[in-house]
């Protein structure tokens, strides 16, 4: 007789709490323009960015993630022992092993949780949130800590006019747990590997190894290609995420797109025919593009400033390197936000 796997009871899932970390150092456009041929006006006009935060000496993706994670757990009201899995969405943990999630789990004093890193560029947080929601619904985990973090400044060529002004550093974390009602909708995700070269590390680690010469790798980006792809693709992704959850644009309390470029987000908003009453995240103005940290940092700002209500219905969309994307409709956490 063939044994059968006992099904889990399953449950719905929700974002229980949110915590973030923003480095203290503020870097203005004027400072960036000391090493590139540009101006504050040019940067603001084409991206919406006025400033960004750079990590200080001794700060890494692990330290920033630890701070954000600690705040998210505190806001959830849970004990550390109740976190049984940690997912770290990042592209800037600069050691291939051990994984950053395990280091963060140890720093937080979590007693042996499942832990793994997830690399999906700027869409990483939304990918991690989808995985966490599925883990909770399937019964594989009860409380999952999802952290989106990136230490972009250390990987930038500050003389590269196409990318030096775009990125910043930061971390955002949420605790995902069970819920009596669905508060994290189905994910809509995908990728276009045919355009993978549009956002890349150059030179690659293997190029460095094979050449025998050390050249500091840095981020390179084909800005116009990424802009066209995002403007054409992400509006449909956002609409598909709404449809998957059975939610209309008129039902939303907030739209939280990845903070890549304010002009891209304006195009997405127009394509969605988003009512003017629905606030749109604008954290890019002061924080720039923080990659996997972008969406949770933008959520925190909207809640902190009262732009969106606790428990409100929000559409999240992440997109970037890969080229990859992911989006879902969620209920914003009702717990106090730890900034």
TORMI-246981 format. One record per residue: x, y, z of N, C-alpha, C in turn. Coordinates in Angstrom, 1 decimal. Example, Ala and Ser with C-alpha at 12.3 -4.5 7.8 and 13.67 -1.06 7.14 Angstrom:
<atoms>
> 13.2_-5.7_7.8_12.3_-4.5_7.8_13.2_-3.3_7.8
> 12.8_-2.2_7.1_13.7_-1.1_7.1_12.9_0.0_7.9
</atoms>
This chain:
<atoms>
> 0.8_-1.2_0.0_0.0_0.0_0.0_0.9_1.2_0.0
> 0.6_2.2_-0.9_1.4_3.4_-1.0_0.9_4.4_0.0
> 1.8_4.9_0.9_1.5_5.9_1.9_1.2_7.2_1.2
> 0.4_8.0_1.7_0.1_9.4_1.2_0.5_10.4_2.2
> 1.0_11.5_1.6_1.4_12.6_2.4_0.2_13.3_3.1
> 0.3_13.5_4.4_-0.8_14.1_5.1_-0.8_15.6_4.7
> -2.0_16.1_4.3_-2.0_17.5_3.9_-2.0_18.4_5.1
> -1.4_19.6_4.8_-1.4_20.6_5.9_-2.7_21.3_6.0
> -3.1_21.8_7.1_-4.3_22.5_7.2_-4.3_23.8_6.4
> -3.2_24.4_6.2_-3.1_25.6_5.5_-3.8_26.8_6.2
> -3.5_28.0_5.7_-4.1_29.2_6.2_-3.9_30.3_5.3
> -4.5_31.4_5.6_-4.2_32.6_4.8_-3.0_33.3_5.4
> -2.5_34.3_4.7_-1.3_34.9_5.2_-1.4_36.5_5.2
> -0.6_37.1_6.0_-0.7_38.6_6.1_0.7_39.1_6.5
> 0.9_40.4_6.1_2.1_41.2_6.6_1.7_41.7_8.0
> 2.4_41.2_9.0_2.0_41.5_10.4_2.7_42.8_10.9
> 3.9_43.1_10.3_4.6_44.2_10.8_5.7_44.6_9.8
> 6.2_45.8_10.0_7.2_46.4_9.1_8.3_47.2_9.9
> 9.5_47.0_9.5_10.6_47.7_10.1_11.6_48.1_9.1
> 12.3_49.3_9.2_13.2_49.7_8.1_14.5_50.2_8.8
> 15.5_50.3_7.9_16.7_51.0_8.3_17.2_51.9_7.2
> 17.4_53.1_7.5_18.0_54.1_6.5_19.3_54.6_7.1
> 20.4_54.5_6.3_21.7_55.0_6.8_21.6_56.5_7.1
> 22.5_56.9_8.0_22.5_58.3_8.4_23.0_59.3_7.3
> 24.0_58.8_6.5_24.6_59.7_5.6_23.7_60.1_4.4
> 23.4_61.3_4.3_22.6_61.8_3.1_23.6_62.3_2.1
> 23.4_61.9_0.8_24.2_62.3_-0.3_23.4_63.0_-1.3
> 23.6_64.3_-1.5_22.8_65.2_-2.3_23.3_65.0_-3.8
> 22.4_65.5_-4.7_22.8_65.5_-6.1_24.0_66.3_-6.4
> 24.2_67.4_-5.6_25.4_68.3_-5.8_26.6_67.5_-5.5
> 26.6_66.6_-4.5_27.8_65.8_-4.2_28.1_64.8_-5.3
> 27.0_64.2_-5.8_27.2_63.2_-6.8_27.8_63.9_-8.1
> 27.4_65.1_-8.3_27.8_65.8_-9.5_29.2_66.2_-9.5
> 29.9_66.0_-8.4_31.3_66.4_-8.3_32.2_65.4_-9.1
> 31.6_64.2_-9.4_32.3_63.2_-10.1_31.7_62.8_-11.5
> 30.6_63.4_-11.8_29.9_63.1_-13.1_29.6_64.5_-13.7
> 29.4_64.5_-15.1_29.1_65.7_-15.8_27.5_65.8_-15.8
> 27.0_66.4_-14.7_25.5_66.5_-14.6_25.2_67.6_-13.6
> 23.9_67.8_-13.4_23.5_68.9_-12.5_22.3_68.4_-11.7
> 22.1_69.1_-10.6_20.9_68.7_-9.7_19.6_68.8_-10.5
> 19.5_69.8_-11.3_18.2_69.9_-12.1_18.1_68.8_-13.1
> 19.1_68.4_-13.8_19.1_67.3_-14.8_18.7_66.0_-14.1
> 19.2_65.7_-12.9_18.9_64.5_-12.2_17.5_64.5_-11.7
> 17.0_65.6_-11.2_15.7_65.7_-10.7_14.6_65.6_-11.8
> 14.9_66.2_-12.9_14.0_66.2_-14.1_13.9_64.8_-14.6
> 14.9_64.1_-14.7_14.9_62.8_-15.4_14.6_61.6_-14.5
> 14.8_61.8_-13.2_14.5_60.6_-12.3_13.7_61.0_-11.1
> 13.6_62.2_-10.7_12.8_62.6_-9.5_13.7_62.6_-8.2
> 14.9_62.2_-8.4_15.8_62.0_-7.2_16.4_63.3_-6.8
> 16.3_63.6_-5.5_17.0_64.8_-4.9_18.2_64.4_-4.0
> 18.1_63.3_-3.4_19.2_62.8_-2.5_19.0_61.3_-2.3
> 20.0_60.7_-1.7_20.0_59.3_-1.4_20.8_59.1_-0.1
> 20.7_57.9_0.5_21.4_57.5_1.7_22.5_56.5_1.3
> 23.7_56.7_1.8_24.8_55.8_1.6_25.2_55.2_3.0
> 25.5_53.9_3.0_25.9_53.3_4.2_27.3_53.8_4.7
> 27.5_53.9_6.0_28.7_54.4_6.6_29.7_53.3_6.7
> 30.9_53.7_7.3_32.0_52.7_7.5_31.5_51.6_8.4
> 31.8_50.3_8.0_31.4_49.2_8.9_30.0_48.7_8.6
> 29.2_49.5_7.8_27.8_49.0_7.5_27.8_48.2_6.3
> 27.0_47.1_6.3_26.9_46.2_5.2_25.5_45.8_5.0
> 25.2_45.0_4.0_23.9_44.5_3.8_23.4_43.7_5.1
> 24.3_43.0_5.7_24.0_42.2_6.9_23.7_43.1_8.1
> 24.4_44.1_8.3_24.1_45.0_9.5_22.8_45.8_9.2
> 22.6_46.3_8.0_21.4_47.0_7.7_20.2_46.1_7.9
> 20.3_44.9_7.3_19.2_43.9_7.4_18.9_43.5_8.8
> 19.9_43.4_9.6_19.7_43.0_11.0_18.9_44.1_11.8
> 19.3_45.4_11.5_18.6_46.5_12.2_17.1_46.5_11.7
> 16.8_46.4_10.4_15.5_46.4_10.0_14.7_45.2_10.5
> 15.3_44.0_10.5_14.7_42.8_11.0_14.3_42.9_12.4
> 15.2_43.4_13.2_15.0_43.6_14.7_13.7_44.5_14.9
> 13.6_45.5_14.1_12.5_46.4_14.3_11.2_45.8_13.9
> 11.2_45.0_12.8_10.0_44.3_12.3_9.5_43.3_13.4
> 10.5_42.6_13.9_10.1_41.6_14.9_9.5_42.3_16.2
> 10.1_43.4_16.6_9.6_44.1_17.8_8.2_44.6_17.5
> 8.0_45.1_16.3_6.7_45.7_16.0_5.6_44.6_15.9
> 6.0_43.4_15.6_5.0_42.3_15.5_4.5_41.8_16.8
> 5.3_42.1_17.9_4.9_41.6_19.2_5.3_40.1_19.4
> 6.0_39.5_18.5_6.4_38.1_18.6_7.7_38.0_19.3
> 8.0_36.9_19.9_9.3_36.6_20.4_10.2_36.1_19.3
> 11.5_36.3_19.4_12.4_35.8_18.3_12.2_34.3_18.1
> 11.9_33.6_19.1_11.8_32.1_18.9_10.6_31.7_18.0
> 9.7_32.7_17.8_8.5_32.4_16.9_8.8_32.6_15.4
> 10.0_33.2_15.1_10.4_33.3_13.7_11.0_32.0_13.3
> 10.4_31.3_12.4_11.0_30.0_12.0_11.6_30.0_10.6
> 11.6_31.1_9.9_12.2_31.2_8.6_12.6_32.6_8.3
> 13.7_32.8_7.7_14.2_34.2_7.3_14.6_34.1_5.8
> 14.0_35.0_5.0_14.4_35.2_3.6_15.0_36.5_3.4
> 16.2_36.5_2.8_16.9_37.8_2.6_17.0_38.0_1.1
> 16.3_39.1_0.6_16.3_39.5_-0.8_17.4_40.5_-0.9
> 18.5_40.2_-1.7_19.6_41.1_-1.8_20.4_40.7_-3.0
> 21.0_41.7_-3.6_22.0_41.4_-4.7_23.4_42.0_-4.3
> 23.5_42.3_-3.0_24.8_43.0_-2.6_25.3_42.5_-1.3
> 25.2_41.2_-1.1_25.9_40.5_-0.1_27.2_40.0_-0.8
> 28.3_40.6_-0.5_29.5_40.5_-1.3_30.4_39.3_-1.0
> 29.8_38.3_-0.3_30.5_37.0_-0.1_29.5_35.9_-0.6
> 30.1_35.0_-1.4_29.2_34.0_-2.0_28.7_33.0_-0.9
> 29.5_32.9_0.1_29.1_32.0_1.2_29.8_32.4_2.5
> 29.2_32.4_3.7_27.8_31.8_3.9_26.8_32.8_3.5
> 25.6_32.3_3.3_24.5_33.2_2.9_24.2_34.3_4.0
> 23.8_35.5_3.5_23.5_36.6_4.4_22.4_36.3_5.4
> 21.4_35.5_5.0_20.2_35.3_5.8_20.6_34.6_7.1
> 21.6_33.6_7.0_22.0_32.9_8.2_22.8_33.8_9.1
> 23.6_34.7_8.6_24.3_35.7_9.4_23.4_36.6_10.2
> 22.3_37.0_9.5_21.3_37.9_10.1_20.5_37.2_11.1
> 20.2_35.9_10.8_19.4_35.1_11.8_20.2_35.0_13.1
> 21.5_34.7_13.0_22.4_34.6_14.2_22.5_35.9_14.9
> 22.6_37.0_14.2_22.7_38.3_14.8_21.5_38.7_15.6
> 20.3_38.2_15.1_19.0_38.5_15.7_18.7_37.6_16.9
> 19.5_36.5_17.0_19.3_35.5_18.1_18.2_34.6_17.7
> 17.9_34.4_16.4_16.8_33.4_16.1_17.4_32.0_16.2
> 16.6_31.1_16.9_17.1_29.8_17.2_17.0_28.8_16.0
> 17.9_28.9_15.1_18.0_27.9_14.0_16.9_27.9_13.0
> 16.5_29.1_12.5_15.4_29.1_11.5_15.8_28.6_10.2
> 14.9_28.2_9.3_15.3_28.1_7.9_15.7_29.4_7.4
> 16.8_29.4_6.6_17.3_30.7_6.1_17.9_30.6_4.7
> 17.6_31.5_3.9_18.2_31.5_2.6_18.1_32.9_1.9
> 19.1_33.2_1.0_19.1_34.4_0.2_18.3_34.2_-1.1
> 17.8_35.3_-1.5_17.0_35.3_-2.8_17.5_36.5_-3.6
> 17.9_36.2_-4.8_18.4_37.3_-5.7_17.5_37.5_-6.9
> 16.8_38.6_-6.9_15.9_38.9_-8.0_16.0_40.4_-8.2
> 17.2_41.0_-7.9_17.4_42.4_-8.2_16.4_43.3_-7.4
> 15.9_44.3_-8.1_15.0_45.3_-7.5_13.6_44.6_-7.3
> 13.3_43.5_-7.9_12.0_42.8_-7.6_12.2_41.8_-6.5
> 13.3_41.8_-5.8_13.6_40.8_-4.8_12.6_40.7_-3.6
> 12.3_41.9_-3.1_11.4_41.9_-1.9_10.0_41.3_-2.3
> 9.5_41.7_-3.4_8.2_41.1_-3.8_8.2_39.6_-4.1
> 9.4_39.1_-4.6_9.6_37.7_-4.8_9.6_37.0_-3.4
> 10.4_37.6_-2.5_10.5_37.1_-1.1_9.2_37.0_-0.4
> 8.4_38.1_-0.6_7.1_38.2_0.1_6.2_37.1_-0.5
> 6.2_36.8_-1.8_5.4_35.7_-2.4_5.8_34.4_-1.8
> 7.1_34.1_-1.7_7.6_32.8_-1.2_7.1_32.7_0.3
> 7.3_33.8_1.1_6.9_33.7_2.5_5.4_33.4_2.6
> 4.6_34.1_1.8_3.1_33.9_1.9_2.8_32.5_1.6
> 3.4_31.9_0.6_3.2_30.5_0.2_3.6_29.5_1.3
> 4.8_29.8_2.0_5.3_29.0_3.1_4.2_29.0_4.2
> 3.7_30.1_4.5_2.7_30.2_5.6_1.4_29.5_5.2
> 0.9_29.7_4.0_-0.3_29.1_3.6_-0.2_27.6_3.5
> 1.0_27.1_3.1_1.2_25.6_3.0_1.4_25.0_4.4
> 1.8_25.8_5.4_2.1_25.2_6.7_3.5_24.8_6.9
> 4.4_25.2_5.9_5.8_24.9_6.1_6.5_25.8_7.1
> 5.9_27.0_7.3_6.4_28.0_8.3_5.2_28.7_8.9
> 5.4_29.2_10.1_4.3_30.0_10.7_4.6_31.5_10.6
> 5.8_31.8_10.9_6.2_33.2_10.9_7.5_33.4_10.1
> 7.5_34.2_9.0_8.6_34.3_8.2_9.1_35.8_8.2
> 10.3_36.0_8.4_10.9_37.3_8.3_11.5_37.5_6.9
> 10.9_38.5_6.2_11.4_38.8_4.8_12.1_40.1_4.8
> 13.3_40.2_4.4_14.1_41.4_4.4_14.6_41.7_3.0
> 14.3_42.9_2.5_14.8_43.4_1.3_15.9_44.4_1.6
> 17.1_44.2_1.2_18.2_45.1_1.6_19.2_45.1_0.4
> 19.8_46.3_0.2_20.9_46.4_-0.8_21.8_47.5_-0.4
> 23.1_47.2_-0.5_24.2_48.1_-0.3_24.8_48.5_-1.6
> 24.1_49.3_-2.3_24.4_49.6_-3.7_25.6_50.5_-3.8
> 25.9_51.4_-2.9_26.9_52.4_-3.1_28.3_51.8_-3.3
> 28.5_50.7_-2.6_29.9_50.1_-2.7_30.1_49.5_-4.1
> 29.1_49.2_-4.8_29.2_48.6_-6.2_29.1_49.6_-7.3
> 29.1_50.9_-7.0_28.9_51.9_-8.0_30.2_52.5_-8.5
> 30.3_52.8_-9.8_31.3_53.6_-10.3_30.8_55.0_-10.3
> 31.4_55.8_-9.4_30.8_57.2_-9.2_31.2_58.1_-10.3
> 31.9_57.6_-11.3_32.2_58.5_-12.5_31.3_58.1_-13.7
> 30.4_57.1_-13.5_29.5_56.6_-14.5_28.3_57.4_-14.5
> 28.1_58.3_-15.5_27.0_59.2_-15.5_25.6_58.5_-15.6
> 25.6_57.3_-16.2_24.3_56.6_-16.4_23.8_56.0_-15.1
> 24.6_55.7_-14.1_24.2_55.0_-12.9_24.5_55.6_-11.6
> 25.5_56.5_-11.5_26.1_56.9_-10.2_25.0_57.6_-9.4
> 24.1_58.3_-10.1_23.1_59.2_-9.3_21.8_58.4_-8.9
> 21.7_57.2_-9.4_20.4_56.5_-9.3_20.2_55.8_-8.0
> 21.3_55.2_-7.4_21.1_54.2_-6.3_21.5_54.8_-5.0
> 20.9_54.1_-4.0_21.1_54.4_-2.6_21.1_53.1_-1.8
> 21.3_53.2_-0.5_21.4_52.0_0.4_20.2_52.0_1.4
> 19.9_50.8_1.9_18.8_50.8_2.9_18.3_49.4_3.0
> 17.4_49.2_4.0_16.8_47.9_4.3_15.4_48.0_4.8
> 14.5_47.1_4.4_13.2_47.0_4.9_12.8_45.6_5.2
> 12.1_45.4_6.3_11.7_44.0_6.6_10.3_43.9_7.1
> 9.7_42.8_6.8_8.3_42.5_7.2_8.3_41.1_7.9
> 7.4_40.9_8.8_7.0_39.6_9.3_5.8_39.2_8.7
> 5.8_38.0_8.1_4.6_37.4_7.4_4.1_36.2_8.3
> 2.8_36.2_8.6_2.3_35.2_9.4_0.9_34.8_9.0
> 0.3_33.9_9.8_-1.1_33.4_9.4_-2.1_34.5_9.7
> -3.2_34.3_8.9_-4.4_35.3_9.0_-5.7_34.5_8.8
> -6.7_35.0_9.4_-8.0_34.4_9.2_-8.6_34.7_7.8
> -8.1_35.8_7.3_-8.6_36.2_6.0_-7.4_36.5_5.1
> -7.5_36.4_3.7_-6.4_36.6_2.9_-6.0_38.1_2.8
> -4.7_38.3_3.2_-4.2_39.7_3.2_-2.9_39.9_2.4
> -2.5_38.8_1.7_-1.5_38.9_0.7_-2.0_38.1_-0.6
> -2.2_38.9_-1.7_-2.8_38.3_-2.8_-1.8_37.4_-3.6
> -2.3_36.7_-4.7_-1.4_35.9_-5.5_-0.4_36.8_-6.2
> 0.8_36.3_-6.4_1.9_37.0_-7.0_1.7_36.9_-8.5
> 2.1_37.9_-9.2_2.2_37.9_-10.7_3.7_38.2_-10.9
> 4.4_37.2_-11.5_5.8_37.4_-11.6_6.3_36.8_-13.0
> 7.5_37.2_-13.3_8.1_36.8_-14.6_9.5_37.4_-14.8
> 10.0_37.1_-16.0_11.4_37.7_-16.3_11.6_37.7_-17.8
> 12.5_38.5_-18.2_12.9_38.6_-19.6_14.4_38.5_-19.7
> 14.9_37.2_-19.7_16.4_37.0_-19.7_17.0_37.4_-21.0
> 16.2_37.7_-22.1_16.8_38.2_-23.3_17.4_39.6_-23.1
> 17.0_40.3_-22.1_17.5_41.6_-21.8_18.3_41.7_-20.5
> 18.8_40.5_-20.1_19.6_40.4_-18.9_20.8_41.4_-18.8
> 21.4_41.6_-20.0_22.5_42.5_-20.0_22.2_44.0_-19.7
> 21.0_44.3_-19.7_20.6_45.7_-19.5_21.0_46.2_-18.1
> 21.1_45.3_-17.1_21.6_45.7_-15.8_22.5_44.6_-15.4
> 23.8_44.9_-15.2_24.8_43.8_-15.0_25.9_44.3_-14.2
> 26.7_43.3_-13.7_28.0_43.5_-13.1_29.1_43.4_-14.1
> 30.0_44.4_-14.1_31.1_44.4_-15.1_32.4_44.9_-14.5
> 33.5_44.1_-14.6_33.5_42.8_-15.2_32.9_41.7_-14.3
> 32.6_40.5_-14.8_32.0_39.4_-14.0_33.2_38.9_-13.2
> 32.8_38.1_-12.2_33.8_37.5_-11.3_34.7_36.5_-12.1
> 34.1_35.8_-13.1_34.9_34.9_-13.9_35.8_35.6_-14.8
> 35.4_36.8_-15.3_36.4_37.6_-16.1_37.6_38.0_-15.3
> 37.3_38.3_-14.0_38.4_38.7_-13.2_39.3_37.6_-12.9
> 38.7_36.4_-12.6_39.5_35.2_-12.3_40.3_34.8_-13.5
> 39.7_34.8_-14.7_40.4_34.3_-15.9_41.5_35.3_-16.4
> 41.3_36.6_-16.1_42.3_37.5_-16.6_43.5_37.6_-15.6
> 43.3_37.2_-14.4_44.4_37.3_-13.4_44.7_38.7_-12.9
> 43.9_39.7_-13.4_44.1_41.0_-13.0_42.9_41.4_-12.2
> 43.1_42.2_-11.1_42.0_42.7_-10.3_41.5_44.0_-10.9
> 40.2_44.0_-11.2_39.6_45.2_-11.6_38.3_45.3_-10.8
> 38.1_46.4_-10.0_36.9_46.5_-9.2_35.7_46.4_-10.0
> 34.8_45.4_-9.7_33.6_45.3_-10.5_32.6_46.4_-10.1
> 31.7_46.8_-11.0_30.7_47.8_-10.7_29.5_47.5_-11.5
> 28.4_48.2_-11.1_27.1_48.1_-11.8_27.1_48.9_-13.1
> 26.6_48.2_-14.1_26.4_48.9_-15.4_25.0_48.8_-15.8
> 24.5_49.8_-16.5_23.1_49.8_-16.8_22.8_50.5_-18.1
> 22.0_49.9_-19.0_21.5_50.5_-20.2_20.2_51.2_-19.9
> 20.3_52.4_-19.5_19.2_53.2_-18.9_18.0_53.2_-19.8
> 18.2_53.6_-21.1_17.1_53.7_-22.0_16.4_52.4_-22.3
> 17.1_51.3_-22.3_16.5_50.0_-22.5_15.7_49.6_-21.3
> 16.2_49.8_-20.1_15.4_49.5_-18.9_14.2_50.4_-18.8
> 14.3_51.7_-19.2_13.2_52.6_-19.1_12.1_52.1_-20.1
> 12.4_51.8_-21.3_11.4_51.3_-22.3_10.8_50.0_-21.9
> 11.6_49.1_-21.4_11.0_47.8_-20.9_10.0_48.0_-19.8
> 10.4_48.8_-18.8_9.6_49.0_-17.6_8.3_49.7_-18.0
> 8.4_50.8_-18.8_7.3_51.6_-19.2_6.3_50.7_-20.0
> 6.8_49.8_-20.8_5.9_48.9_-21.6_5.3_47.8_-20.8
> 6.1_47.2_-19.9_5.8_45.9_-19.3_5.1_46.0_-18.0
> 5.5_47.0_-17.1_5.1_46.9_-15.7_3.6_47.4_-15.5
> 3.1_48.2_-16.4_1.7_48.6_-16.3_0.8_47.4_-16.4
> 1.2_46.5_-17.4_0.4_45.2_-17.5_0.5_44.3_-16.3
> 1.8_44.3_-15.8_2.0_43.4_-14.6_1.1_43.9_-13.4
> 1.1_45.3_-13.2_0.2_45.8_-12.2_-1.2_45.5_-12.4
> -1.7_45.6_-13.6_-3.1_45.3_-13.9_-3.4_43.8_-13.7
> -2.4_43.0_-14.1_-2.6_41.5_-13.8_-2.6_41.2_-12.4
> -1.8_41.9_-11.5_-1.8_41.6_-10.1_-3.2_42.0_-9.5
> -3.7_43.1_-10.0_-5.1_43.5_-9.5_-6.1_42.5_-9.9
> -6.1_42.0_-11.1_-7.0_41.0_-11.6_-6.9_39.7_-10.8
> -5.7_39.3_-10.5_-5.4_38.1_-9.8_-6.0_38.1_-8.4
> -6.1_39.3_-7.8_-6.7_39.4_-6.5_-8.1_39.8_-6.5
> -8.7_40.1_-7.7_-10.1_40.5_-7.7_-10.3_41.9_-7.2
> -9.3_42.8_-7.4_-9.3_44.1_-6.8_-9.3_45.1_-8.0
> -10.1_46.2_-7.9_-10.1_47.2_-8.9_-9.2_48.4_-8.4
> -8.8_49.2_-9.3_-7.9_50.4_-8.9_-8.7_51.3_-8.0
> -10.0_51.4_-8.1_-10.8_52.2_-7.2_-10.8_51.7_-5.8
> -10.4_50.4_-5.6_-10.4_49.8_-4.2_-9.2_50.1_-3.5
> -8.1_50.6_-4.2_-6.8_50.7_-3.6_-6.7_51.9_-2.6
> -5.9_51.7_-1.6_-5.6_52.8_-0.7_-4.2_53.4_-0.9
> -3.4_52.6_-1.7_-2.0_53.0_-2.0_-1.5_52.2_-3.2
> -0.6_52.8_-3.9_0.1_52.2_-5.0_1.6_52.3_-4.6
> 2.3_51.2_-4.5_3.7_51.2_-4.1_4.6_50.5_-5.1
> 4.9_51.2_-6.2_5.8_50.7_-7.2_7.2_50.8_-6.8
> 8.1_50.0_-7.3_9.5_50.1_-7.1_10.0_51.5_-7.4
> 10.9_52.0_-6.6_11.3_53.4_-6.7_12.5_53.5_-7.7
> 12.3_53.2_-8.9_13.4_53.2_-9.9_13.6_54.6_-10.6
> 12.4_55.1_-11.0_12.4_56.4_-11.7_11.0_56.9_-11.6
> 10.9_58.2_-11.2_9.6_58.8_-11.1_8.8_58.9_-12.4
> 9.5_59.1_-13.5_8.9_59.2_-14.8_8.3_57.8_-15.2
> 9.0_56.7_-14.9_8.4_55.4_-15.2_7.1_55.2_-14.4
> 7.2_55.6_-13.1_6.0_55.4_-12.2_4.8_56.2_-12.7
> 5.1_57.4_-13.2_4.0_58.3_-13.7_3.4_57.6_-15.0
> 4.2_57.0_-15.8_3.6_56.3_-17.0_2.8_55.1_-16.5
> 3.2_54.4_-15.5_2.4_53.2_-15.0_1.1_53.7_-14.4
> 1.1_54.8_-13.7_-0.1_55.3_-13.1_-1.1_55.7_-14.2
> -0.6_56.4_-15.2_-1.5_56.8_-16.3_-2.1_55.6_-17.0
> -1.2_54.5_-17.2_-1.7_53.4_-17.9_-2.8_52.6_-17.1
> -2.6_52.6_-15.8_-3.6_52.0_-14.9_-4.9_52.8_-14.8
> -4.8_54.1_-15.2_-6.0_55.0_-14.9_-6.3_55.1_-13.5
> -5.2_55.2_-12.7_-5.3_55.2_-11.2_-6.0_56.5_-10.8
> -7.1_56.4_-10.0_-7.8_57.6_-9.5_-6.8_58.5_-8.8
> -7.0_59.8_-8.9_-6.2_60.8_-8.2_-6.2_60.7_-6.7
> -7.3_60.0_-6.2_-7.4_59.8_-4.8_-6.5_58.7_-4.2
> -5.9_57.9_-5.1_-5.0_56.9_-4.6_-3.6_57.4_-4.6
> -3.0_57.5_-3.4_-1.6_58.0_-3.3_-0.6_57.0_-3.9
> 0.4_57.6_-4.4_1.5_56.8_-5.0_2.8_57.1_-4.3
> 3.5_56.0_-4.0_4.8_56.2_-3.2_5.8_57.0_-4.0
> 6.5_57.9_-3.2_7.4_58.8_-3.8_8.7_58.8_-3.0
> 9.1_57.7_-2.4_10.3_57.7_-1.6_11.5_57.9_-2.4
> 11.4_57.7_-3.7_12.6_57.9_-4.5_13.2_59.3_-4.4
> 12.4_60.3_-4.1_12.8_61.7_-4.0_14.0_61.8_-3.0
> 13.9_61.2_-1.8_14.9_61.3_-0.8_15.8_60.1_-0.6
> 15.4_59.0_-1.2_16.1_57.7_-0.9_16.7_57.1_-2.2
> 16.2_57.6_-3.4_16.7_57.0_-4.7_16.3_55.6_-4.8
> 17.0_54.8_-5.7_16.7_53.4_-5.9_17.5_52.6_-5.0
> 16.8_51.9_-4.0_17.5_51.1_-3.1_17.4_49.6_-3.4
> 17.0_49.3_-4.7_16.9_47.9_-5.2_15.9_47.1_-4.4
> 16.3_46.0_-3.7_15.4_45.1_-3.0_14.8_45.8_-1.8
> 15.4_46.9_-1.3_14.8_47.6_-0.2_13.8_48.6_-0.5
> 13.6_48.9_-1.8_12.8_50.0_-2.3_11.4_49.9_-1.9
> 10.7_48.8_-2.1_9.3_48.7_-1.8_9.0_48.8_-0.3
> 9.7_48.0_0.6_9.3_48.2_2.0_9.7_49.6_2.5
> 10.8_50.2_2.0_11.1_51.6_2.5_10.0_52.5_2.0
> 9.5_52.3_0.8_8.4_53.2_0.3_7.1_53.0_1.1
> 6.8_51.7_1.5_5.6_51.5_2.3_5.8_52.2_3.7
> 6.9_52.1_4.2_7.2_52.7_5.6_6.9_54.2_5.5
> 7.4_54.9_4.5_7.2_56.3_4.4_5.8_56.7_4.3
> 5.0_55.9_3.4_3.6_56.2_3.3_2.8_56.1_4.6
> 3.2_55.0_5.3_2.5_54.8_6.6_2.9_55.9_7.6
> 4.2_56.1_7.7_4.7_57.1_8.7_4.1_58.5_8.4
> 4.0_58.9_7.2_3.5_60.2_6.9_2.0_60.3_6.7
> 1.3_59.2_6.9_-0.1_59.2_6.8_-0.7_59.3_5.4
> 0.2_59.0_4.4_-0.3_58.9_3.0_-1.2_57.7_2.8
> -1.0_56.7_3.5_-1.7_55.4_3.4_-2.1_54.9_4.8
> -3.3_54.4_4.9_-3.8_53.9_6.3_-3.3_52.6_6.6
> -3.0_52.4_7.9_-2.6_51.0_8.4_-3.8_50.1_8.1
> -3.5_48.9_7.6_-4.6_48.0_7.2_-5.2_48.3_5.8
> -4.7_49.3_5.1_-5.2_49.7_3.8_-4.8_48.7_2.8
> -5.5_48.8_1.6_-5.2_47.9_0.5_-4.2_48.5_-0.4
> -3.1_47.8_-0.7_-2.0_48.4_-1.5_-1.5_47.5_-2.6
> -1.2_48.0_-3.7_-0.6_47.3_-4.8_0.9_47.5_-4.8
> 1.6_46.4_-4.7_3.1_46.4_-4.7_3.6_45.9_-6.0
> 4.6_46.6_-6.6_5.2_46.1_-7.8_6.7_46.3_-7.8
> 7.5_45.3_-8.0_8.9_45.4_-8.0_9.4_45.0_-9.4
> 10.4_45.7_-9.9_11.0_45.3_-11.3_12.4_45.8_-11.4
> 13.2_45.1_-12.2_14.6_45.5_-12.3_15.4_44.4_-12.9
> 16.6_44.2_-12.4_17.7_43.3_-12.9_17.1_41.9_-13.2
> 17.5_41.4_-14.3_17.1_40.0_-14.6_16.8_39.8_-16.1
> 16.0_40.7_-16.7_15.1_41.6_-16.1_13.9_40.9_-15.5
> 13.5_41.2_-14.3_12.5_40.5_-13.6_11.5_41.4_-13.0
> 10.3_40.8_-12.7_9.3_41.6_-12.0_8.4_40.7_-11.2
> 7.7_41.4_-10.2_6.8_40.7_-9.3_5.9_41.7_-8.7
> 4.6_41.3_-8.6_3.7_42.2_-8.0_2.5_41.5_-7.3
> 2.0_42.1_-6.2_0.8_41.5_-5.5_0.1_42.6_-4.8
> -1.2_42.3_-4.5_-2.0_43.2_-3.7_-1.9_42.7_-2.2
> -1.7_43.7_-1.3_-1.6_43.3_0.1_-2.4_44.2_1.0
> -2.7_43.8_2.2_-3.1_44.7_3.2_-1.9_45.2_4.0
> -1.8_46.5_4.1_-0.7_47.1_4.8_-0.7_46.7_6.3
> 0.4_46.5_6.9_0.4_46.1_8.3_-0.3_47.0_9.2
> -1.0_46.5_10.3_-1.7_47.3_11.2_-0.9_47.6_12.5
> 0.2_46.9_12.6_1.1_47.1_13.8_1.8_48.4_13.6
> 2.3_49.0_14.7_3.1_50.2_14.6_4.3_50.0_13.7
> 4.6_50.9_12.9_5.8_50.8_12.0_7.0_51.2_12.7
> 8.1_50.4_12.7_9.4_50.7_13.3_10.3_51.3_12.3
> 10.6_52.6_12.5_11.5_53.3_11.5_12.9_53.4_12.1
</atoms>
